[in-house]
């Protein structure tokens, strides 16, 4: 599987990366430097980019629009990520 890795550590940089595009799937941390990334999730959905939400918050309740997005609980193993990616993009 070929992959392009892009990283961003805050909401603004992440939104810019999404609008620039060039990737097939995203792993989105729900907390980006203390700010929730729900707007980034909305942008990914609008752009048609499949994504996975990663969070360390056990009791996190997502907004209804994000309830069906695959989720990984941090810390996670590489095999967990691989499994979710295969389910998401085949």
C-alpha positions as CSV (number, residue, x, y, z in Angstrom):
1,X,0.0,0.0,0.0
2,X,1.5,3.3,-1.0
3,X,0.8,6.2,1.3
4,X,1.5,9.9,1.6
5,X,1.9,11.1,5.2
6,X,1.0,14.6,6.2
7,X,1.0,15.9,9.7
8,X,-0.6,19.0,11.2
9,X,-0.8,19.9,14.9
10,X,-3.5,22.5,15.0
11,X,-7.0,23.0,13.5
12,X,-5.9,25.7,11.0
13,X,-3.0,23.7,9.6
14,X,-5.1,20.6,9.4
15,X,-7.9,22.4,7.6
16,X,-5.3,23.7,5.1
17,X,-4.0,20.2,4.5
18,X,-7.5,19.0,3.8
19,X,-8.2,21.7,1.3
20,X,-4.9,21.1,-0.4
21,X,-5.9,17.4,-0.7
22,X,-3.7,14.7,-2.2
23,X,-4.5,11.9,0.3
24,X,-6.9,9.0,0.4
25,X,-7.7,8.7,4.1
26,X,-7.1,10.7,7.3
27,X,-6.4,9.8,10.9
28,X,-7.9,12.8,12.9
29,X,-7.1,13.4,16.5
30,X,-10.2,14.9,18.1
31,X,-8.1,17.3,20.2
32,X,-5.5,19.3,18.2
33,X,-3.4,21.4,20.6
34,X,-6.4,21.9,22.9
35,X,-8.9,22.6,20.2
36,X,-11.6,20.2,19.1
37,X,-11.3,19.2,15.5
38,X,-15.0,18.8,14.7
39,X,-14.7,21.5,11.9
40,X,-11.9,19.5,10.3
41,X,-14.1,16.4,10.5
42,X,-16.9,18.2,8.7
43,X,-14.5,19.4,6.0
44,X,-13.2,15.9,5.5
45,X,-16.7,14.7,5.1
46,X,-17.6,17.5,2.6
47,X,-14.5,16.6,0.6
48,X,-15.4,12.9,0.6
49,X,-12.2,11.9,2.4
50,X,-12.8,8.8,4.6
51,X,-11.4,9.4,8.1
52,X,-10.8,7.7,11.5
53,X,-11.2,9.6,14.7
54,X,-8.5,9.0,17.3
55,X,-9.0,10.0,20.9
56,X,-7.8,9.2,24.4
57,X,-11.1,10.3,26.0
58,X,-12.9,7.1,27.1
59,X,-16.2,8.9,27.6
60,X,-16.1,11.1,24.6
61,X,-19.5,11.7,23.1
62,X,-19.3,12.8,19.6
63,X,-21.8,15.1,17.8
64,X,-24.5,13.0,16.1
65,X,-23.0,13.7,12.6
66,X,-19.8,11.9,13.7
67,X,-21.3,8.9,15.5
68,X,-20.7,6.6,12.6
69,X,-17.1,7.5,11.9
70,X,-14.7,4.8,12.8
71,X,-12.9,5.5,16.1
72,X,-9.6,4.3,17.6
73,X,-8.9,4.8,21.3
74,X,-5.3,6.1,22.0
75,X,-3.0,4.5,22.6
76,X,-3.6,2.0,19.8
77,X,-1.5,-0.6,18.1
78,X,-0.4,-0.6,14.5
79,X,-2.5,-3.7,13.9
80,X,-5.6,-1.9,15.2
81,X,-5.0,0.9,12.7
82,X,-4.4,-1.5,9.9
83,X,-7.7,-3.3,10.7
84,X,-9.7,-0.1,10.7
85,X,-8.0,1.1,7.5
86,X,-8.9,-2.1,5.7
87,X,-12.5,-1.8,6.9
88,X,-12.6,1.8,5.8
89,X,-10.9,1.8,2.4
90,X,-10.5,-1.9,1.6
